Structure formats: C-alpha cells, structure tokens
Amino acid sequence: MSEESLPADALPEYAERVLDVAESIPPGRVMTYGDVAEWLEEGGPRQVGRVMALYGGAVPWWRVIRADGVLLPGHELEALARYREEGTPLREAGRSSEGHVPRVDMRRARWDGGEHAEGHT
C-alpha cells in the first residue's frame, strides 16, 4: 500500500514524528528541515520537506523552514503574519531580494530542541 492510498487519518510513522517535532517548536522560534531530520536521527531535509508539504497544514508549518531563512514560496504573507504575531526575529529584506520580503533571522530564531525536551528521548 503506497502512502498516497492511506486513509487521511493514518499517517506514516515517520510523518507523525516530523509533525510532532514541528508542534514542539516554541512560538517565535524555528528549525530547519535538516534540524528536524537530525533531531529525529532519521531521514534528511528533503524527506522532512515532503512530509511538511503533504501533511504540514495541521501543525505550525511556518516554524520549519529552509536553512537560509527564506519564507516558503507561495505562503510568504501568511508566514510573515505569523512570524510577526509570534515575535520571530526577522531580517529586513535587501533591495535585491525577491519582492522585498524579510527573512527569518536564523542566528536569533533557530531552536536547537532544548528548553522543553519532554516527550523526546
């Protein structure tokens, strides 16, 4: 049975684990796709990105981002509103950046999975 033919409420185990990590990221903080894979000690950035693309709507998807801090294409305005609401550190866009959309300030916003650790071993 392929992943696509699973019932909507039956997530693959790896996807559940990725979504659990996304839900655990505190407001105002972010993890990269690679950070999530490293935290799980399984998969890589592409696998995490695929899970987020398929199932991420049910969790705070804007807290799992690219390592360069660029906002998710097609969802920039919604993500930006959420970052501002949560107080996520942003870097103002340079004049050369596409659409002058800010980036997440990775140095200040990146979360290492510490400070809460309940439920993770």
C-alpha positions as CSV (number, residue, x, y, z in Angstrom):
1,M,0.0,0.0,0.0
2,S,1.5,3.3,-1.0
3,E,1.5,6.4,1.2
4,E,-0.9,8.1,-1.2
5,S,-3.6,5.4,-0.7
6,L,-3.5,5.5,3.1
7,P,-6.7,6.9,4.8
8,A,-6.4,10.5,5.7
9,D,-6.2,9.7,9.5
10,A,-3.4,7.1,9.0
11,L,-0.1,9.0,8.8
12,P,3.1,7.1,8.1
13,E,5.0,6.8,11.4
14,Y,7.9,9.0,10.1
15,A,5.4,11.7,9.2
16,E,3.9,11.6,12.6
17,R,7.3,12.0,14.2
18,V,8.1,15.0,11.9
19,L,4.8,16.7,12.8
20,D,5.4,16.1,16.5
21,V,8.7,17.9,16.3
22,A,7.1,20.8,14.3
23,E,4.4,21.1,17.1
24,S,7.1,21.2,19.8
25,I,8.9,24.2,18.4
26,P,8.1,27.2,20.6
27,P,6.4,30.3,19.2
28,G,8.9,32.8,17.9
29,R,11.5,30.0,17.1
30,V,12.2,27.9,14.0
31,M,14.0,24.7,13.0
32,T,15.3,23.9,9.5
33,Y,14.2,20.8,7.6
34,G,17.7,19.4,8.3
35,D,17.4,20.2,12.0
36,V,14.2,18.2,12.2
37,A,15.8,15.2,10.4
38,E,18.9,15.5,12.7
39,W,16.6,15.7,15.8
40,L,14.8,12.5,14.7
41,E,18.1,10.8,13.7
42,E,16.3,9.7,10.5
43,G,15.7,11.0,7.0
44,G,17.1,14.2,5.7
45,P,15.9,17.7,4.7
46,R,14.1,16.5,1.6
47,Q,12.1,13.9,3.5
48,V,11.1,16.4,6.1
49,G,10.2,18.9,3.4
50,R,8.0,16.3,1.7
51,V,6.2,15.4,5.0
52,M,5.6,19.1,5.6
53,A,4.3,19.7,2.1
54,L,1.9,16.7,2.4
55,Y,0.8,16.9,6.0
56,G,2.1,20.2,7.5
57,G,-1.1,22.1,7.4
58,A,-2.2,20.5,10.7
59,V,0.8,21.9,12.6
60,P,2.7,25.3,12.9
61,W,4.3,24.7,9.4
62,W,5.9,28.2,9.4
63,R,8.3,27.1,12.2
64,V,10.0,24.6,9.9
65,I,12.0,26.4,7.2
66,R,14.9,26.5,4.9
67,A,18.3,27.0,6.4
68,D,18.7,30.4,4.7
69,G,15.6,31.8,6.4
70,V,13.8,32.4,3.1
71,L,10.0,32.2,3.6
72,L,8.1,29.4,1.9
73,P,7.3,30.4,-1.7
74,G,3.6,31.0,-2.2
75,H,3.0,31.3,1.6
76,E,5.2,34.3,2.4
77,L,2.5,36.6,3.5
78,E,0.8,34.1,5.8
79,A,4.1,33.1,7.2
80,L,5.2,36.7,7.7
81,A,2.0,37.5,9.6
82,R,2.5,34.5,11.9
83,Y,6.2,35.4,12.5
84,R,5.2,39.0,13.4
85,E,2.4,37.7,15.7
86,E,4.8,35.3,17.5
87,G,7.7,37.8,17.6
88,T,10.0,35.6,15.5
89,P,13.3,37.5,14.8
90,L,13.3,38.7,11.2
91,R,15.9,40.4,8.9
92,E,14.6,43.1,6.7
93,A,14.9,42.3,3.0
94,G,17.7,43.8,0.9
95,R,16.7,45.8,-2.2
96,S,17.9,42.9,-4.3
97,S,15.7,40.2,-2.6
98,E,12.7,38.9,-4.4
99,G,9.6,41.1,-3.6
100,H,11.5,42.7,-0.7
101,V,10.2,40.0,1.7
102,P,12.1,39.7,5.0
103,R,13.8,36.5,6.0
104,V,13.9,34.8,9.4
105,D,17.0,35.8,11.3
106,M,18.3,32.3,11.7
107,R,21.1,33.3,14.1
108,R,18.5,34.5,16.6
109,A,15.4,32.4,15.8
110,R,16.9,28.9,15.3
111,W,15.9,26.5,18.0
112,D,18.0,23.5,19.0
113,G,15.3,21.4,20.6
114,G,16.4,22.3,24.1
115,E,14.4,24.1,26.9
116,H,11.5,21.7,26.7
117,A,12.6,18.2,25.8
118,E,9.6,16.5,27.3
119,G,8.4,13.6,25.2
120,H,11.7,13.2,23.4
121,T,14.5,10.8,24.4
